[in-house]
Each structure stands twice: as structure tokens, then as C-alpha cells.
Amino acid sequence: MKQERARAEERFAANDGGFLDAPIEDMPQDTAENSASDPFYAIDVRALESSPLCCSCCGVTLDQVTTSVIKRGALTIQRENFAVSWRAKPIALSPTETEMLASIAARGYASFSSISAVLTNLGLSPRTRDVLLHRIRRKFQAVGAAAPFARCGNAGLRLVVEPDEQGSTATVIGLRSAPTTFVTAR
């Protein structure tokens, strides 16, 4: 355990305090004693992303590829026809920007390595990530919305969920068509 921690501390110092470039085997192991007593303990975001998407209410597993519409609060993303709207206002994103935003919105967070993997799958260089993220932010600000995601240190991004017209921030993934209005239960 001490040798493992020493290797992890060396990697941590070499990466300017960042763990994402260190191999998983060099990170401290997930044990009760580490998480409870060690301030050096770190959570690996990549391990969270390997878990399957599922509904938080019923536990039904969803396939990322077949989900045609993702709705999180005021944000609605249609993957099939690359349409994005915020509070029913269309936002003109490119197919690449739509796919990046959908990958973040599907889970509510994404590591920079998973965003780079999305770009690689689309045939683009991962070095274009920051430019594309800036374009998405700018297009959201043009329609009066806040930035759709916030940076989580060196780990990645998390989705910023704004409430829709009814004040709901609920997540709906897997709709077959985009909702026009949502009726809240009373």
C-alpha cells in the first residue's frame, strides 16, 4: 500500500496535481480505510462512465445510441435530426456540437477523455475540443441561456440544468419525439 501510494504521489506531482493522465492501477485503491481517513484519496471519473445508463426511478437500462431525445430541464436534444432547443427556442448547433452536448447531457457529466473519444469517433482531432465547447457556450448565450455546462477542475464537465417553463429540472431520456409541452402532476 505504501509503495502504491508513493507511485501515485509521484504521478500526481508530475501531472501538476491532475490524476487523469495516470494509469488506473497507479491510483489509490477504493477501500474504506482510504476514503475515510486519507485526504489524498481520489475518485476516478472514468470508472463512473463505464456504468450503464439507467433510469434513476425504475432502473431500466437505456442504450445511448437508441435514445432519440434527451430532455434535461429546459434543454431538449434530438439526436436523430441534430436539433437542440432551450425553453422551446431552437439553437443552431452543428452535428458535431450536438453530439458533444448529447454525450454530456446523457449522463450529466463527461470526462475530457470521453469527450475526446466522441470527437475521435466522429473523425475529428481531440485538440478541437476547447474550440467546440466555446462555440456551444456562445450559441447558448446568444439565445439568453446560461452556459450549458461547467468545468469540474481537470476532470471534465458537468451539465448545468436550468428549469423549464414549469420549473422542472427532471431528466427524460429516450423519448421517441420531442415534447411540445409538459404537464406537471398535481
For each residue, the residues with C-beta under 8 A, 3 or more apart:
1: 4 5 29
2: 5 6
3: 6 7
4: 1 7 8 26 28 29
5: 1 2 8 9 28 40
6: 2 3 9 10
7: 3 4 10 11 26
8: 4 5 11 12 22 26 27 28 40
9: 5 6 12 13 40
10: 6 7 13 14
11: 7 8 14 15 19 21 22 26
12: 8 9 15 17 18 19 22 40
13: 9 10 17
14: 10 11
15: 11 12 18 19 20 21 22
16:
17: 12 13 154
18: 12 15 21 154
19: 11 12 15 22 27 42 44
20: 15 45 46 111 112 113 154 155
21: 11 15 18
22: 8 11 12 15 19 26 27
23: 26 27
24: 27 44 46 47
25:
26: 4 7 8 11 22 23
27: 8 19 22 23 24 42 44
28: 4 5 8 34 38 40 41 42
29: 1 4 34
30: 34 35
31: 34 35
32: 35 36
33: 36 37 38
34: 28 29 30 31 37 38 41
35: 30 31 32 38 41
36: 32 33
37: 33 34
38: 28 33 34 35 41
39:
40: 5 8 9 12 28
41: 28 34 35 38
42: 19 27 28
43: 47 48
44: 19 24 27 47 48
45: 20 48 49 109 111 155 156
46: 20 24 49 50 111 113 114
47: 24 43 44 50 51
48: 43 44 45 51 109
49: 45 46 107 110 111 114
50: 46 47
51: 47 48
52: 61 62
53: 61 62 63 64 67 106 107 173
54: 59 60 61 62
55: 58 59 60 62 173
56: 171
57:
58: 55
59: 54 55
60: 54 55
61: 52 53 54
62: 52 53 54 55 66 67 173 174
63: 53 66 67
64: 53 67 103 106
65:
66: 62 63 174
67: 53 62 63 64 70 79 106 173 174
68: 78 79 80 174 175 176 177
69: 76 77 78 79 172 173 174 175 176 177 178 179
70: 67 75 76 77 79 102 105 106 172 173
71: 75 76 77 170 171 172 173 175 178 179
72: 75 105 108 159 161 169 170 171 172
73: 161 162 163 164 168 169 170
74: 86 87 145 161 162 163 164 165
75: 70 71 72 84 85 86 105 148 159 161 162
76: 69 70 71 84 85 86 178 179
77: 69 70 71 83 84 98 101 102 105
78: 68 69 81 82 83 84 178
79: 67 68 69 70 82 98 99 102
80: 68
81: 78
82: 78 79 93 94 95 98 99
83: 77 78 90 98 178
84: 75 76 77 78 90 91 93 98 101
85: 75 76 88 89 90 91 178
86: 74 75 76 89 91 140 143 145 162
87: 74 145 164 165
88: 85 165 180
89: 85 86 143 144
90: 83 84 85
91: 84 85 86 139 140 142 143 145
92: 139
93: 82 84 97 98 101 136 139
94: 82 97 98
95: 82 98 99
96: 99 100 119 122 124 132
97: 93 94 100 101 132 135 136 139
98: 77 79 82 83 84 93 94 95 101 102
99: 79 82 95 96 102 103 118 122
100: 96 97 103 104 115 118 119 132 133 136
101: 77 84 93 97 98 104 105 136 148
102: 70 77 79 98 99 105 106
103: 64 99 100 106 110 114 115 118
104: 100 101 107 108 109 110 115 148 149 157 158 159
105: 70 72 75 77 101 102 108 148 159
106: 53 64 67 70 102 103 173
107: 49 53 104 110
108: 72 104 105 158 159 161 171
109: 45 48 104 152 156 157 158 159
110: 49 103 104 107 114 115 156 157
111: 20 45 46 49 114 115 155 156
112: 20 115 116 129 154 155 156 157
113: 20 46 116 117 156
114: 46 49 103 110 111 117 118 156
115: 100 103 104 110 111 112 118 119 126 129 156 157
116: 112 113 119 120 126 129
117: 113 114 120 121
118: 99 100 103 114 115 121 122
119: 96 100 115 116 122 124 125 126 128 129 132
120: 116 117 123 124 126
121: 117 118
122: 96 99 118 119
123: 120
124: 96 119 120 128
125: 119 128
126: 115 116 119 120 129
127:
128: 119 124 125 131 132
129: 112 115 116 119 126 132 133
130: 133 134
131: 128 134 135
132: 96 97 100 119 128 129 135 136
133: 100 129 130 136 137 149 157
134: 130 131 137 138
135: 97 131 132 138 139
136: 93 97 100 101 132 133 139 140 148 149
137: 133 134 140 141 147 148
138: 134 135 141 142
139: 91 92 93 97 135 136 142 143
140: 86 91 136 137 143 145 146 147 148
141: 137 138 144 145 146 147
142: 91 138 139
143: 86 89 91 139 140
144: 89 141
145: 74 86 87 91 140 141 148 162
146: 140 141 160 162
147: 137 140 141 150 160
148: 75 101 104 105 136 137 140 145 159 160
149: 104 133 136 157 158 159 160
150: 147 157 158 160
151: 156 157
152: 109 155 156 157 158
153:
154: 17 18 20 112
155: 20 45 111 112 152
156: 45 109 110 111 112 113 114 115 151 152
157: 104 109 110 112 115 133 149 150 151 152
158: 104 108 109 149 150 152
159: 72 75 104 105 108 109 148 149
160: 146 147 148 149 150
161: 72 73 74 75 108 169 171
162: 73 74 75 86 145 146 169
163: 73 74 166 167 168 169
164: 73 74 87 167 168 169 182
165: 74 87 88 181
166: 163 182 184
167: 163 164
168: 73 163 164 182 184
169: 72 73 161 162 163 164
170: 71 72 73
171: 56 71 72 108 161
172: 69 70 71 72 175 179
173: 53 55 62 67 69 70 71 106
174: 62 66 67 68 69
175: 68 69 71 172 178 179
176: 68 69
177: 68 69
178: 69 71 76 78 83 85 175
179: 69 71 76 172 175 182
180: 88
181: 165
182: 164 166 168 179
183:
184: 166 168
185:
186:
